[in-house]
Amino acid sequence: MVAPGLAGRDAPAGEAALLTCRALLGAGADAPYEAAEDAWTRLERPLEAAYAREARGFRLLAAGAVDGRAVVDDAIGAYQDLGAVWDVLRCQRGLREHGHVTVRRPGALGYGDHLSPRERAVARLASVGLSNREIARELVLSHRTVEHHVARALRKLGASSRTEIGPLLAADTPPAPTNSP
């Protein structure tokens, strides 16, 4: 019923959502999940792309495929980059339910003098001229959180204004996160 409604319309998010639904309702091949993930990635919707990746990984685990764990781990990495803590926890719980243990040393992930993925996302939007309120709305964060991220980005990049962030952002190559004590 949804597909005929989308026919002839410019509704790429609707089409990506339809692909996701077909993948979730279908059984068997990875292709529907991969198509949904690709569609969300083209729309620059990383949360939805990670969700499709997570669903594919758990379908593979349920089918006994050994590469399912790697796919779920990729989804967890994407969720971590987005700061989607609840999604990470859901994936870790799902892995435990499938008999996979997730172990990490205690302590928060640290990025040292480099920007965290969330700080990087905020800094990128600030560098193109968005206000803190616009960034908060775009990334679904509080205005206050955005203020903190912008301040940390300015400090870590050594910038004195938002207009200096762009060139400095390109030069800041993030290392792999390490566990802080």
Secondary structure as UniProt FT lines:
FT   HELIX           2..6
FT   TURN            7..8
FT   HELIX           12..25
FT   HELIX           31..42
FT   TURN            43..44
FT   HELIX           46..62
FT   TURN            63..64
FT   TURN            66..67
FT   HELIX           68..82
FT   HELIX           85..97
FT   TURN            98..99
FT   STRAND          109..110
FT   TURN            112..113
FT   HELIX           117..127
FT   TURN            128..129
FT   HELIX           132..139
FT   HELIX           143..157
FT   HELIX           162..164
FT   HELIX           165..171
FT   STRAND          178..179
//
